[in-house]
Amino acid sequence: MSMDPNAVSSSIRDFVAKTFLYSDQGFPYPDDASFLEEGVIDSLGIMEMVSFVEKQFGISVADAEILPGNFDSVEQLSRYVGGKMVHAS
């Protein structure tokens, strides 16, 4: 499965805005803003993100990959998903 990186980022922004910010107005932060530092997502939210990523992009996330470096911003998560999708194809 191949997906445009902009589409991946957009999908992540939409999910975070609706699920964690309860907003239909979009994601108000820059793509490199830390979800944790901004108070957007807590540790339980990270698990929701993992579930979303697995379902939305058809990838499997190993426990060892659930790290802030992979899941703490739109930018990091998009890069992580893109890397997983490249290796899966």
N, CA, C and O atoms as a printed pandas DataFrame, in Angstrom:
     atom_number atom_name residue_name chain_id  residue_number  x_coord  y_coord  z_coord
0              1         N          MET        A               1    0.849   -1.186    0.000
1              2        CA          MET        A               1    0.000    0.000    0.000
2              3         C          MET        A               1    0.885    1.237    0.000
3              4         O          MET        A               1    1.817    1.355    0.795
4              5         N          SER        A               2    0.581    2.137   -0.890
5              6        CA          SER        A               2    1.340    3.372   -0.989
6              7         C          SER        A               2    0.385    4.545   -0.778
7              8         O          SER        A               2   -0.739    4.548   -1.279
8              9         N          MET        A               3    0.850    5.526   -0.035
9             10        CA          MET        A               3   -0.005    6.683    0.215
10            11         C          MET        A               3    0.848    7.936    0.201
11            12         O          MET        A               3    1.977    7.943    0.691
12            13         N          ASP        A               4    0.297    8.984   -0.361
13            14        CA          ASP        A               4    0.953   10.277   -0.409
14            15         C          ASP        A               4    1.249   10.764    1.019
15            16         O          ASP        A               4    0.360   10.747    1.869
16            17         N          PRO        A               5    2.482   11.193    1.286
17            18        CA          PRO        A               5    2.821   11.679    2.637
18            19         C          PRO        A               5    1.900   12.806    3.114
19            20         O          PRO        A               5    1.595   12.889    4.304
20            21         N          ASN        A               6    1.460   13.664    2.207
21            22        CA          ASN        A               6    0.542   14.739    2.602
22            23         C          ASN        A               6   -0.803   14.167    3.034
23            24         O          ASN        A               6   -1.436   14.695    3.948
24            25         N          ALA        A               7   -1.241   13.098    2.389
25            26        CA          ALA        A               7   -2.502   12.453    2.762
26            27         C          ALA        A               7   -2.379   11.799    4.132
27            28         O          ALA        A               7   -3.324   11.825    4.921
28            29         N          VAL        A               8   -1.212   11.209    4.420
29            30        CA          VAL        A               8   -0.967   10.605    5.735
30            31         C          VAL        A               8   -1.048   11.689    6.805
31            32         O          VAL        A               8   -1.753   11.526    7.801
32            33         N          SER        A               9   -0.337   12.785    6.608
33            34        CA          SER        A               9   -0.342   13.890    7.577
34            35         C          SER        A               9   -1.744   14.444    7.772
35            36         O          SER        A               9   -2.164   14.702    8.900
36            37         N          SER        A              10   -2.456   14.624    6.690
37            38        CA          SER        A              10   -3.814   15.159    6.761
38            39         C          SER        A              10   -4.734   14.237    7.549
39            40         O          SER        A              10   -5.541   14.698    8.356
40            41         N          SER        A              11   -4.613   12.947    7.315
41            42        CA          SER        A              11   -5.429   11.959    8.022
42            43         C          SER        A              11   -5.129   11.989    9.525
43            44         O          SER        A              11   -6.043   11.902   10.346
44            45         N          ILE        A              12   -3.859   12.111    9.876
45            46        CA          ILE        A              12   -3.455   12.173   11.283
46            47         C          ILE        A              12   -3.992   13.454   11.930
47            48         O          ILE        A              12   -4.544   13.415   13.030
48            49         N          ARG        A              13   -3.829   14.585   11.243
49            50        CA          ARG        A              13   -4.341   15.859   11.776
50            51         C          ARG        A              13   -5.846   15.781   12.023
51            52         O          ARG        A              13   -6.329   16.207   13.072
52            53         N          ASP        A              14   -6.585   15.238   11.058
53            54        CA          ASP        A              14   -8.041   15.124   11.195
54            55         C          ASP        A              14   -8.412   14.244   12.385
55            56         O          ASP        A              14   -9.294   14.592   13.170
56            57         N          PHE        A              15   -7.734   13.098   12.517
57            58        CA          PHE        A              15   -8.025   12.177   13.622
58            59         C          PHE        A              15   -7.762   12.844   14.969
59            60         O          PHE        A              15   -8.591   12.764   15.875
60            61         N          VAL        A              16   -6.617   13.499   15.101
61            62        CA          VAL        A              16   -6.261   14.141   16.367
62            63         C          VAL        A              16   -7.246   15.267   16.689
63            64         O          VAL        A              16   -7.690   15.394   17.830
64            65         N          ALA        A              17   -7.586   16.073   15.701
65            66        CA          ALA        A              17   -8.517   17.190   15.939
66            67         C          ALA        A              17   -9.872   16.677   16.419
67            68         O          ALA        A              17  -10.432   17.208   17.378
68            69         N          LYS        A              18  -10.392   15.661   15.766
69            70        CA          LYS        A              18  -11.730   15.164   16.118
70            71         C          LYS        A              18  -11.725   14.337   17.402
71            72         O          LYS        A              18  -12.639   14.455   18.218
72            73         N          THR        A              19  -10.704   13.503   17.584
73            74        CA          THR        A              19  -10.672   12.569   18.713
74            75         C          THR        A              19  -10.217   13.215   20.015
75            76         O          THR        A              19  -10.781   12.936   21.073
76            77         N          PHE        A              20   -9.209   14.068   19.949
77            78        CA          PHE        A              20   -8.611   14.607   21.170
78            79         C          PHE        A              20   -8.949   16.074   21.426
79            80         O          PHE        A              20   -8.996   16.505   22.578
80            81         N          LEU        A              21   -9.182   16.838   20.372
81            82        CA          LEU        A              21   -9.492   18.253   20.535
82            83         C          LEU        A              21  -10.985   18.517   20.372
83            84         O          LEU        A              21  -11.455   19.636   20.583
84            85         N          TYR        A              22  -11.726   17.476   19.996
85            86        CA          TYR        A              22  -13.178   17.587   19.786
86            87         C          TYR        A              22  -13.507   18.760   18.882
87            88         O          TYR        A              22  -14.405   19.553   19.164
88            89         N          SER        A              23  -12.767   18.855   17.797
89            90        CA          SER        A              23  -12.888   20.007   16.912
90            91         C          SER        A              23  -13.138   19.578   15.474
91            92         O          SER        A              23  -12.521   18.641   14.968
92            93         N          ASP        A              24  -14.051   20.281   14.834
93            94        CA          ASP        A              24  -14.241   20.133   13.393
94            95         C          ASP        A              24  -13.515   21.253   12.657
95            96         O          ASP        A              24  -13.613   21.377   11.436
96            97         N          GLN        A              25  -12.792   22.058   13.411
97            98        CA          GLN        A              25  -12.099   23.213   12.841
98            99         C          GLN        A              25  -10.676   22.883   12.398
99           100         O          GLN        A              25   -9.952   23.765   11.934
100          101         N          GLY        A              26  -10.276   21.637   12.535
101          102        CA          GLY        A              26   -8.938   21.251   12.117
102          103         C          GLY        A              26   -7.936   21.251   13.263
103          104         O          GLY        A              26   -8.275   21.545   14.410
104          105         N          PHE        A              27   -6.728   20.923   12.936
105          106        CA          PHE        A              27   -5.637   20.812   13.897
106          107         C          PHE        A              27   -4.912   22.151   13.974
107          108         O          PHE        A              27   -4.302   22.568   12.989
108          109         N          PRO        A              28   -4.960   22.843   15.126
109          110        CA          PRO        A              28   -4.456   24.217   15.202
110          111         C          PRO        A              28   -2.948   24.358   15.442
111          112         O          PRO        A              28   -2.454   25.478   15.568
112          113         N          TYR        A              29   -2.221   23.263   15.506
113          114        CA          TYR        A              29   -0.788   23.312   15.826
114          115         C          TYR        A              29    0.048   23.037   14.580
115          116         O          TYR        A              29   -0.439   22.435   13.623
116          117         N          PRO        A              30    1.318   23.480   14.591
117          118        CA          PRO        A              30    2.206   23.088   13.487
118          119         C          PRO        A              30    2.478   21.585   13.551
119          120         O          PRO        A              30    2.349   20.970   14.609
120          121         N          ASP        A              31    2.852   21.005   12.423
121          122        CA          ASP        A              31    3.055   19.556   12.363
122          123         C          ASP        A              31    4.180   19.051   13.266
123          124         O          ASP        A              31    4.221   17.863   13.588
124          125         N          ASP        A              32    5.092   19.935   13.679
125          126        CA          ASP        A              32    6.182   19.489   14.555
126          127         C          ASP        A              32    5.884   19.728   16.037
127          128         O          ASP        A              32    6.745   19.479   16.880
128          129         N          ALA        A              33    4.681   20.205   16.370
129          130        CA          ALA        A              33    4.314   20.442   17.778
130          131         C          ALA        A              33    4.144   19.111   18.499
131          132         O          ALA        A              33    3.511   18.189   17.986
132          133         N          SER        A              34    4.719   19.024   19.695
133          134        CA          SER        A              34    4.636   17.819   20.510
134          135         C          SER        A              34    3.225   17.630   21.057
135          136         O          SER        A              34    2.688   18.512   21.727
136          137         N          PHE        A              35    2.626   16.471   20.766
137          138        CA          PHE        A              35    1.307   16.163   21.314
138          139         C          PHE        A              35    1.346   16.181   22.839
139          140         O          PHE        A              35    0.432   16.697   23.481
140          141         N          LEU        A              36    2.400   15.619   23.415
141          142        CA          LEU        A              36    2.509   15.528   24.877
142          143         C          LEU        A              36    2.743   16.900   25.502
143          144         O          LEU        A              36    2.071   17.254   26.471
144          145         N          GLU        A              37    3.682   17.677   24.969
145          146        CA          GLU        A              37    3.987   18.995   25.528
146          147         C          GLU        A              37    2.806   19.955   25.404
147          148         O          GLU        A              37    2.606   20.800   26.277
148          149         N          GLU        A              38    2.027   19.838   24.338
149          150        CA          GLU        A              38    0.871   20.712   24.131
150          151         C          GLU        A              38   -0.348   20.232   24.917
151          152         O          GLU        A              38   -1.369   20.918   24.964
152          153         N          GLY        A              39   -0.242   19.056   25.534
153          154        CA          GLY        A              39   -1.358   18.524   26.298
154          155         C          GLY        A              39   -2.480   17.976   25.430
155          156         O          GLY        A              39   -3.613   17.836   25.889
156          157         N          VAL        A              40   -2.168   17.668   24.182
157          158        CA          VAL        A              40   -3.166   17.156   23.242
158          159         C          VAL        A              40   -3.495   15.698   23.544
159          160         O          VAL        A              40   -4.655   15.289   23.508
160          161         N          ILE        A              41   -2.454   14.920   23.844
161          162        CA          ILE        A              41   -2.599   13.477   24.037
162          163         C          ILE        A              41   -1.859   13.068   25.298
163          164         O          ILE        A              41   -0.766   13.561   25.577
164          165         N          ASP        A              42   -2.468   12.157   26.063
165          166        CA          ASP        A              42   -1.786   11.569   27.215
166          167         C          ASP        A              42   -1.427   10.126   26.873
167          168         O          ASP        A              42   -1.560    9.709   25.722
168          169         N          SER        A              43   -0.977    9.367   27.859
169          170        CA          SER        A              43   -0.525    8.002   27.582
170          171         C          SER        A              43   -1.650    7.111   27.046
171          172         O          SER        A              43   -1.402    6.249   26.203
172          173         N          LEU        A              44   -2.868    7.306   27.518
173          174        CA          LEU        A              44   -3.987    6.535   26.967
174          175         C          LEU        A              44   -4.280    6.956   25.534
175          176         O          LEU        A              44   -4.654    6.131   24.699
176          177         N          GLY        A              45   -4.112    8.221   25.261
177          178        CA          GLY        A              45   -4.304    8.729   23.909
178          179         C          GLY        A              45   -3.329    8.111   22.925
179          180         O          GLY        A              45   -3.669    7.871   21.766
180          181         N          ILE        A              46   -2.112    7.853   23.392
181          182        CA          ILE        A              46   -1.114    7.212   22.532
182          183         C          ILE        A              46   -1.633    5.846   22.080
183          184         O          ILE        A              46   -1.451    5.467   20.924
184          185         N          MET        A              47   -2.274    5.109   22.982
185          186        CA          MET        A              47   -2.808    3.795   22.617
186          187         C          MET        A              47   -3.925    3.931   21.576
187          188         O          MET        A              47   -4.049    3.093   20.683
188          189         N          GLU        A              48   -4.736    4.986   21.694
189          190        CA          GLU        A              48   -5.756    5.250   20.673
190          191         C          GLU        A              48   -5.104    5.559   19.331
191          192         O          GLU        A              48   -5.589    5.137   18.281
192          193         N          MET        A              49   -3.997    6.300   19.376
193          194        CA          MET        A              49   -3.260    6.621   18.148
194          195         C          MET        A              49   -2.729    5.357   17.496
195          196         O          MET        A              49   -2.802    5.204   16.277
196          197         N          VAL        A              50   -2.190    4.445   18.309
197          198        CA          VAL        A              50   -1.661    3.187   17.773
198          199         C          VAL        A              50   -2.772    2.426   17.054
199          200         O          VAL        A              50   -2.579    1.949   15.936
200          201         N          SER        A              51   -3.920    2.316   17.688
201          202        CA          SER        A              51   -5.056    1.618   17.091
202          203         C          SER        A              51   -5.485    2.291   15.781
203          204         O          SER        A              51   -5.736    1.615   14.784
204          205         N          PHE        A              52   -5.564    3.604   15.794
205          206        CA          PHE        A              52   -5.925    4.357   14.586
206          207         C          PHE        A              52   -4.934    4.082   13.456
207          208         O          PHE        A              52   -5.334    3.788   12.330
208          209         N          VAL        A              53   -3.647    4.178   13.762
209          210        CA          VAL        A              53   -2.609    3.992   12.746
210          211         C          VAL        A              53   -2.687    2.590   12.142
211          212         O          VAL        A              53   -2.582    2.422   10.927
212          213         N          GLU        A              54   -2.869    1.596   12.994
213          214        CA          GLU        A              54   -2.941    0.224   12.488
214          215         C          GLU        A              54   -4.144    0.038   11.564
215          216         O          GLU        A              54   -4.024   -0.578   10.504
216          217         N          LYS        A              55   -5.284    0.560   11.955
217          218        CA          LYS        A              55   -6.501    0.406   11.144
218          219         C          LYS        A              55   -6.463    1.281    9.894
219          220         O          LYS        A              55   -6.759    0.815    8.794
220          221         N          GLN        A              56   -6.100    2.538   10.065
221          222        CA          GLN        A              56   -6.149    3.498    8.960
222          223         C          GLN        A              56   -5.139    3.178    7.860
223          224         O          GLN        A              56   -5.440    3.315    6.674
224          225         N          PHE        A              57   -3.945    2.754    8.256
225          226        CA          PHE        A              57   -2.876    2.584    7.279
226          227         C          PHE        A              57   -2.496    1.126    7.037
227          228         O          PHE        A              57   -1.614    0.838    6.228
228          229         N          GLY        A              58   -3.155    0.211    7.732
229          230        CA          GLY        A              58   -2.916   -1.211    7.503
230          231         C          GLY        A              58   -1.518   -1.674    7.871
231          232         O          GLY        A              58   -0.943   -2.543    7.215
232          233         N          ILE        A              59   -0.978   -1.082    8.930
233          234        CA          ILE        A              59    0.358   -1.484    9.387
234          235         C          ILE        A              59    0.255   -2.055   10.796
235          236         O          ILE        A              59   -0.728   -1.829   11.502
236          237         N          SER        A              60    1.267   -2.785   11.187
237          238        CA          SER        A              60    1.339   -3.343   12.530
238          239         C          SER        A              60    2.380   -2.558   13.320
239          240         O          SER        A              60    3.489   -2.321   12.841
240          241         N          VAL        A              61    2.010   -2.160   14.529
241          242        CA          VAL        A              61    2.912   -1.389   15.387
242          243         C          VAL        A              61    3.377   -2.289   16.525
243          244         O          VAL        A              61    2.573   -2.748   17.335
244          245         N          ALA        A              62    4.674   -2.535   16.576
245          246        CA          ALA        A              62    5.247   -3.344   17.656
246          247         C          ALA        A              62    5.326   -2.502   18.932
247          248         O          ALA        A              62    5.487   -1.283   18.872
248          249         N          ASP        A              63    5.211   -3.166   20.088
249          250        CA          ASP        A              63    5.297   -2.449   21.366
250          251         C          ASP        A              63    6.566   -1.605   21.455
251          252         O          ASP        A              63    6.536   -0.487   21.968
252          253         N          ALA        A              64    7.677   -2.140   20.957
253          254        CA          ALA        A              64    8.959   -1.431   21.036
254          255         C          ALA        A              64    8.980   -0.171   20.172
255          256         O          ALA        A              64    9.861    0.674   20.335
256          257         N          GLU        A              65    8.019   -0.037   19.254
257          258        CA          GLU        A              65    7.968    1.131   18.375
258          259         C          GLU        A              65    7.081    2.251   18.929
259          260         O          GLU        A              65    7.015    3.338   18.354
260          261         N          ILE        A              66    6.405    1.983   20.039
261          262        CA          ILE        A              66    5.535    2.999   20.644
262          263         C          ILE        A              66    6.406    3.911   21.504
263          264         O          ILE        A              66    6.492    3.764   22.723
264          265         N          LEU        A              67    7.036    4.843   20.829
265          266        CA          LEU        A              67    7.987    5.772   21.449
266          267         C          LEU        A              67    7.607    7.205   21.092
267          268         O          LEU        A              67    7.001    7.442   20.047
268          269         N          PRO        A              68    7.958    8.163   21.950
269          270        CA          PRO        A              68    7.691    9.562   21.597
270          271         C          PRO        A              68    8.301    9.953   20.250
271          272         O          PRO        A              68    7.733   10.769   19.524
272          273         N          GLY        A              69    9.446    9.378   19.919
273          274        CA          GLY        A              69   10.088    9.688   18.641
274          275         C          GLY        A              69    9.266    9.283   17.434
275          276         O          GLY        A              69    9.493    9.782   16.332
276          277         N          ASN        A              70    8.312    8.384   17.630
277          278        CA          ASN        A              70    7.443    7.948   16.540
278          279         C          ASN        A              70    6.032    8.532   16.623
279          280         O          ASN        A              70    5.370    8.696   15.598
280          281         N          PHE        A              71    5.567    8.845   17.831
281          282        CA          PHE        A              71    4.156    9.171   18.030
282          283         C          PHE        A              71    3.883   10.534   18.653
283          284         O          PHE        A              71    2.751   10.788   19.062
284          285         N          ASP        A              72    4.873   11.422   18.743
285          286        CA          ASP        A              72    4.672   12.654   19.502
286          287         C          ASP        A              72    4.363   13.899   18.682
287          288         O          ASP        A              72    4.290   14.991   19.244
288          289         N          SER        A              73    4.180   13.771   17.386
289          290        CA          SER        A              73    3.767   14.912   16.574
290          291         C          SER        A              73    3.233   14.387   15.245
291          292         O          SER        A              73    3.462   13.231   14.887
292          293         N          VAL        A              74    2.537   15.227   14.535
293          294        CA          VAL        A              74    2.060   14.843   13.201
294          295         C          VAL        A              74    3.260   14.492   12.329
295          296         O          VAL        A              74    3.246   13.490   11.614
296          297         N          GLU        A              75    4.287   15.316   12.393
297          298        CA          GLU        A              75    5.484   15.106   11.578
298          299         C          GLU        A              75    6.148   13.761   11.875
299          300         O          GLU        A              75    6.456   13.002   10.955
300          301         N          GLN        A              76    6.367   13.468   13.157
301          302        CA          GLN        A              76    7.019   12.211   13.535
302          303         C          GLN        A              76    6.164   11.008   13.163
303          304         O          GLN        A              76    6.674   10.015   12.643
304          305         N          LEU        A              77    4.876   11.095   13.425
305          306        CA          LEU        A              77    3.990    9.978   13.142
306          307         C          LEU        A              77    3.867    9.746   11.637
307          308         O          LEU        A              77    3.815    8.599   11.194
308          309         N          SER        A              78    3.822   10.805   10.856
309          310        CA          SER        A              78    3.768   10.668    9.395
310          311         C          SER        A              78    5.021    9.987    8.863
311          312         O          SER        A              78    4.947    9.119    7.993
312          313         N          ARG        A              79    6.165   10.388    9.390
313          314        CA          ARG        A              79    7.434    9.781    8.974
314          315         C          ARG        A              79    7.464    8.302    9.351
315          316         O          ARG        A              79    7.888    7.464    8.556
316          317         N          TYR        A              80    7.018    7.987   10.558
317          318        CA          TYR        A              80    6.969    6.594   11.033
318          319         C          TYR        A              80    6.043    5.755   10.140
319          320         O          TYR        A              80    6.421    4.673    9.690
320          321         N          VAL        A              81    4.836    6.257    9.888
321          322        CA          VAL        A              81    3.869    5.524    9.063
322          323         C          VAL        A              81    4.424    5.331    7.656
323          324         O          VAL        A              81    4.331    4.240    7.093
324          325         N          GLY        A              82    4.998    6.384    7.093
325          326        CA          GLY        A              82    5.586    6.275    5.750
326          327         C          GLY        A              82    6.662    5.223    5.678
327          328         O          GLY        A              82    6.726    4.462    4.712
328          329         N          GLY        A              83    7.515    5.169    6.692
329          330        CA          GLY        A              83    8.577    4.152    6.735
330          331         C          GLY        A              83    8.021    2.752    6.838
331          332         O          GLY        A              83    8.522    1.835    6.187
332          333         N          LYS        A              84    6.986    2.575    7.653
333          334        CA          LYS        A              84    6.364    1.257    7.808
334          335         C          LYS        A              84    5.691    0.828    6.509
335          336         O          LYS        A              84    5.759   -0.341    6.129
336          337         N          MET        A              85    5.045    1.763    5.831
337          338        CA          MET        A              85    4.340    1.429    4.600
338          339         C          MET        A              85    5.328    1.071    3.485
339          340         O          MET        A              85    5.039    0.200    2.665
340          341         N          VAL        A              86    6.474    1.726    3.447
341          342        CA          VAL        A              86    7.491    1.407    2.443
342          343         C          VAL        A              86    7.996   -0.015    2.670
343          344         O          VAL        A              86    8.138   -0.782    1.718
344          345         N          HIS        A              87    8.267   -0.369    3.926
345          346        CA          HIS        A              87    8.788   -1.700    4.231
346          347         C          HIS        A              87    7.751   -2.789    4.049
347          348         O          HIS        A              87    8.102   -3.948    3.827
348          349         N          ALA        A              88    6.466   -2.429    4.141
349          350        CA          ALA        A              88    5.397   -3.418    4.011
350          351         C          ALA        A              88    5.103   -3.736    2.540
351          352         O          ALA        A              88    4.513   -4.773    2.237
352          353         N          SER        A              89    5.509   -2.855    1.636
353          354        CA          SER        A              89    5.171   -3.093    0.230
354          355         C          SER        A              89    6.242   -3.854   -0.514
355          356         O          SER        A              89    6.092   -4.125   -1.705
